[in-house]
Amino acid sequence: MKKNLLFITLLASITGCTSLTPQNNYIEIARETPPANYIGTWTGTIGHYLSTFKINSDGSGIMCNSWHKHNSVERIKFNAGSIYPQSGSSINLSPKDNKLIGKIDSFGSGTYIFVRDDKLDEAAPYCLDKI
């Protein structure tokens, strides 16, 4: 039971969960041009997941999450310092020392560190051809 609860918590923190997230506003969120130091590819861990996301200069992007046999790829939008995956969650990003510090304010919340990874050296093997 504890393993199932931990897995659900981690999955919710990565992909969001419509029953736990007040509302999925992905379609309504407008992309904004991100500051130059946000543009590029970033990798970090969120729970057990190795997560890589790419923010494009137009505010669009893609996110790939991988752990064991659990993999996902989803579109993201950049708006007001946060990325919004299509799953309905959000990650508030702050630059610090050539890294992005991510804060997730939903079920399973936490603070996570993402390093610049434009060559995908840190990305999960599953994500190498997805980003």
Backbone bond lengths (Angstrom), bond angles and torsions (degrees), N, CA, C in turn:
res aa  C-N    CA-C-N  psi(-1)  N-CA   C-N-CA  omega(-1)  CA-C   N-CA-C  phi
1 M - - - 1.443 - - 1.528 111.03 -
2 K 1.356 116.06 -43.31 1.462 118.84 -179.95 1.523 110.76 -63.30
3 K 1.344 117.67 -37.61 1.464 120.71 178.47 1.517 110.75 -64.07
4 N 1.331 116.75 -41.16 1.466 120.31 179.06 1.521 111.36 -64.32
5 L 1.331 117.69 -42.73 1.453 121.07 179.43 1.517 110.84 -65.30
6 L 1.338 117.43 -41.27 1.461 121.08 177.47 1.518 110.55 -62.48
7 F 1.330 117.75 -43.96 1.461 120.89 179.54 1.523 111.01 -62.30
8 I 1.319 117.18 -44.12 1.470 120.61 179.73 1.527 110.08 -63.19
9 T 1.323 117.56 -41.05 1.458 121.31 178.48 1.519 110.68 -61.90
10 L 1.324 117.04 -46.93 1.460 120.65 -179.86 1.521 111.37 -65.36
11 L 1.302 116.84 -42.89 1.464 120.15 179.65 1.524 110.80 -63.04
12 A 1.317 116.70 -40.48 1.464 119.62 178.92 1.517 111.16 -64.71
13 S 1.331 116.91 -35.74 1.464 118.75 -179.80 1.514 111.90 -71.12
14 I 1.318 118.05 -26.30 1.461 121.78 179.71 1.523 110.75 -85.87
15 T 1.308 116.91 -52.11 1.455 120.11 -169.51 1.518 114.28 -105.46
16 G 1.317 117.53 -7.43 1.455 119.57 -174.49 1.519 109.13 76.47
17 C 1.260 117.18 168.01 1.459 120.75 -179.78 1.519 106.70 -151.21
18 T 1.323 116.76 121.18 1.456 119.07 -172.79 1.517 111.92 -62.52
19 S 1.334 118.50 -28.05 1.454 118.00 178.67 1.522 111.16 -77.59
20 L 1.341 117.95 -19.48 1.456 121.76 -179.41 1.518 111.75 -105.25
21 T 1.312 118.02 -19.70 1.453 123.09 178.67 1.522 107.13 -94.81
22 P 1.341 118.13 131.35 1.466 119.21 -175.92 1.524 113.60 -52.94
23 Q 1.334 118.08 -45.56 1.459 120.83 -179.60 1.512 108.57 -162.98
24 N 1.308 116.59 141.07 1.463 121.22 176.24 1.525 107.59 -89.77
25 N 1.339 116.13 107.50 1.464 121.91 -178.15 1.522 112.44 -102.19
26 Y 1.313 118.16 17.70 1.466 120.99 -172.86 1.533 112.45 -50.53
27 I 1.301 117.86 -48.05 1.467 121.74 -176.49 1.521 111.26 -63.08
28 E 1.318 117.84 -32.34 1.466 122.07 -176.92 1.531 113.06 -83.65
29 I 1.319 118.28 -15.65 1.463 121.19 -176.88 1.524 109.57 -76.92
30 A 1.318 115.12 127.12 1.468 120.88 178.53 1.526 109.07 -86.47
31 R 1.318 115.77 137.73 1.469 119.83 174.17 1.518 108.92 -73.05
32 E 1.329 115.50 141.38 1.458 121.64 174.43 1.522 108.84 -121.17
33 T 1.318 116.12 151.88 1.456 120.44 175.21 1.524 108.63 -67.63
34 P 1.337 117.56 120.97 1.469 119.41 -178.96 1.530 111.65 -79.11
35 P 1.328 117.65 156.90 1.456 119.88 171.75 1.529 109.39 -59.51
36 A 1.314 116.74 152.83 1.467 121.67 -175.50 1.523 112.79 -55.52
37 N 1.334 118.06 -35.29 1.470 119.40 -177.01 1.533 113.65 -76.31
38 Y 1.325 118.64 -2.12 1.462 122.53 174.24 1.535 110.99 -96.97
39 I 1.316 117.15 -24.15 1.466 121.60 -175.00 1.523 109.27 -70.21
40 G 1.328 115.67 132.12 1.452 121.02 178.37 1.518 110.66 134.54
41 T 1.321 114.85 -165.35 1.456 122.12 -176.26 1.525 109.53 -111.10
42 W 1.331 115.45 137.11 1.458 122.68 -173.85 1.521 109.93 -134.16
43 T 1.332 116.85 141.57 1.466 121.72 178.44 1.523 109.68 -131.09
44 G 1.321 115.65 140.35 1.462 122.64 175.89 1.517 109.35 -161.63
45 T 1.304 115.83 -179.27 1.461 119.93 177.74 1.520 109.55 -109.17
46 I 1.314 114.09 139.93 1.459 122.27 172.55 1.525 104.56 -126.60
47 G 1.323 115.81 104.39 1.458 119.38 -172.91 1.517 108.80 63.37
48 H 1.315 117.38 -132.49 1.464 122.21 177.31 1.523 112.29 -79.43
49 Y 1.318 117.21 -13.81 1.459 121.28 -173.00 1.524 112.12 -81.54
50 L 1.322 115.38 138.59 1.458 122.07 167.66 1.519 104.96 -92.86
51 S 1.319 116.54 118.24 1.460 122.57 -173.31 1.518 110.19 -116.27
52 T 1.320 115.60 131.88 1.457 121.92 176.84 1.515 107.76 -127.43
53 F 1.333 115.98 133.28 1.462 119.04 175.80 1.518 109.61 -136.18
54 K 1.318 114.13 151.61 1.458 121.66 178.57 1.515 108.23 -121.19
55 I 1.344 115.78 125.63 1.456 121.73 176.31 1.519 107.42 -105.41
56 N 1.324 116.66 120.92 1.461 122.40 178.80 1.528 110.40 -87.54
57 S 1.312 116.16 163.72 1.466 121.48 -177.07 1.529 113.28 -64.74
58 D 1.337 117.96 -19.07 1.468 120.44 178.57 1.531 112.63 -93.03
59 G 1.351 117.05 3.51 1.458 121.04 179.42 1.516 114.43 90.66
60 S 1.320 117.50 -1.91 1.458 120.53 175.23 1.530 108.17 -87.59
61 G 1.310 115.99 171.80 1.456 118.50 176.46 1.506 112.08 177.83
62 I 1.316 114.36 -172.98 1.454 121.62 -179.38 1.517 108.10 -143.53
63 M 1.326 116.03 148.72 1.459 122.00 179.88 1.516 108.79 -131.31
64 C 1.327 115.75 136.64 1.458 121.81 178.57 1.523 108.40 -127.08
65 N 1.330 116.52 132.18 1.458 123.15 179.81 1.518 108.96 -123.75
66 S 1.333 116.38 137.89 1.454 119.12 -178.05 1.524 111.05 -145.67
67 W 1.314 115.42 135.01 1.457 122.90 172.61 1.521 107.75 -158.93
68 H 1.318 115.98 123.94 1.461 122.58 179.33 1.534 108.42 54.57
69 K 1.303 119.27 -116.66 1.468 121.90 178.84 1.530 111.77 -104.71
70 H 1.327 116.97 11.23 1.460 121.81 -175.96 1.527 108.66 -104.23
71 N 1.304 116.31 106.03 1.464 122.35 -176.73 1.523 109.78 -127.27
72 S 1.318 115.70 146.53 1.468 119.18 175.68 1.518 109.64 -150.04
73 V 1.320 114.67 151.19 1.463 122.61 175.66 1.524 106.16 -133.01
74 E 1.329 115.96 132.95 1.459 118.90 178.68 1.519 110.84 -148.90
75 R 1.307 114.96 156.17 1.463 121.12 176.40 1.526 109.04 -73.99
76 I 1.338 115.31 153.00 1.459 120.86 174.10 1.523 109.41 -132.82
77 K 1.331 114.55 158.60 1.464 121.67 173.49 1.525 107.64 -128.06
78 F 1.327 115.89 141.79 1.459 121.44 174.90 1.520 108.32 -98.56
79 N 1.343 116.17 131.41 1.453 121.09 178.44 1.529 108.30 -156.33
80 A 1.319 116.62 124.97 1.468 123.24 173.32 1.530 113.33 52.97
81 G 1.321 116.79 43.89 1.459 120.86 175.98 1.511 115.29 82.30
82 S 1.315 117.64 6.33 1.468 121.55 -179.83 1.517 110.54 -126.54
83 I 1.340 115.56 155.97 1.459 119.60 167.83 1.521 107.72 -107.55
84 Y 1.321 114.15 143.95 1.452 122.43 -178.13 1.522 108.89 -121.92
85 P 1.337 117.86 101.46 1.465 119.85 173.97 1.529 110.44 -67.97
86 Q 1.315 116.08 155.73 1.461 120.86 -177.92 1.520 112.39 -63.36
87 S 1.331 118.20 -14.86 1.463 121.71 -179.92 1.521 112.80 -71.82
88 G 1.341 117.70 -12.54 1.456 120.75 178.08 1.508 114.57 104.48
89 S 1.316 118.40 -4.82 1.456 120.83 177.72 1.526 109.97 -85.39
90 S 1.318 117.03 -179.43 1.460 120.91 175.48 1.521 109.16 -149.54
91 I 1.324 114.76 150.35 1.462 121.40 176.10 1.522 106.80 -128.73
92 N 1.323 116.14 115.52 1.459 121.85 177.08 1.520 107.68 -80.77
93 L 1.330 117.64 125.95 1.459 122.37 -174.73 1.529 111.42 -111.76
94 S 1.329 115.19 140.22 1.467 121.95 175.29 1.524 107.89 -135.36
95 P 1.343 117.36 128.91 1.464 119.05 178.37 1.527 111.19 -74.85
96 K 1.336 115.81 141.58 1.458 121.07 176.51 1.527 108.94 -158.20
97 D 1.329 116.81 118.04 1.472 122.34 175.88 1.531 112.59 52.26
98 N 1.318 118.09 52.49 1.472 123.64 179.51 1.521 113.38 61.82
99 K 1.320 117.07 22.92 1.463 122.92 176.09 1.518 107.45 -128.78
100 L 1.316 116.47 166.11 1.457 121.53 170.34 1.526 107.33 -113.62
101 I 1.307 115.87 129.67 1.456 121.51 176.35 1.520 106.40 -98.22
102 G 1.327 116.50 121.44 1.451 122.04 -177.77 1.512 111.56 -105.24
103 K 1.311 116.00 135.42 1.463 122.31 177.65 1.513 107.61 -122.20
104 I 1.319 115.71 124.53 1.458 121.26 178.94 1.523 107.78 -106.36
105 D 1.333 116.71 122.66 1.464 121.55 -176.65 1.523 112.02 -105.95
106 S 1.310 116.96 42.19 1.457 119.80 178.53 1.518 108.26 -128.91
107 F 1.310 116.97 -174.37 1.463 122.27 178.37 1.527 108.72 -51.97
108 G 1.302 118.20 130.65 1.458 121.50 -176.77 1.514 111.42 79.22
109 S 1.331 117.46 29.17 1.458 122.07 -173.23 1.523 112.04 -64.74
110 G 1.318 114.68 162.27 1.454 121.09 177.97 1.511 110.45 177.44
111 T 1.324 115.48 -179.10 1.459 122.84 177.40 1.516 107.83 -116.83
112 Y 1.338 116.88 135.44 1.455 122.03 -172.69 1.522 110.24 -134.96
113 I 1.325 116.73 148.27 1.463 122.71 -178.99 1.524 109.11 -106.24
114 F 1.333 115.65 131.05 1.462 122.56 176.99 1.521 108.92 -119.00
115 V 1.330 115.97 132.53 1.466 121.34 178.71 1.520 109.13 -104.70
116 R 1.329 115.54 149.38 1.469 119.69 177.06 1.526 107.64 -61.71
117 D 1.336 116.04 134.09 1.464 121.03 -174.07 1.528 110.63 -146.10
118 D 1.334 116.53 50.73 1.468 120.62 -176.82 1.526 113.27 -61.47
119 K 1.333 118.44 -24.19 1.468 121.48 177.79 1.523 112.16 -94.42
120 L 1.333 117.07 1.81 1.472 123.75 179.34 1.527 112.70 60.05
121 D 1.327 116.97 30.79 1.464 121.28 178.36 1.523 112.31 -66.17
122 E 1.324 117.76 -28.82 1.466 122.11 -177.32 1.526 113.05 -101.35
123 A 1.313 117.96 -8.68 1.463 121.99 -175.42 1.526 111.62 -69.60
124 A 1.317 115.69 152.70 1.466 121.49 175.58 1.527 109.49 -65.24
125 P 1.334 117.72 146.94 1.468 119.97 179.07 1.535 112.94 -53.00
126 Y 1.324 117.54 -38.15 1.461 121.00 179.31 1.526 111.34 -58.26
127 C 1.318 116.96 -35.20 1.468 121.81 -172.52 1.517 113.59 -85.83
128 L 1.318 118.90 -9.91 1.464 121.09 -173.92 1.530 113.22 -57.58
129 D 1.317 117.49 -39.43 1.472 119.60 -179.78 1.531 112.59 -100.88
130 K 1.339 116.23 9.55 1.475 119.91 -179.75 1.523 112.27 -101.66
131 I 1.307 117.36 -22.73 1.473 121.79 -175.92 1.529 109.04 -94.91
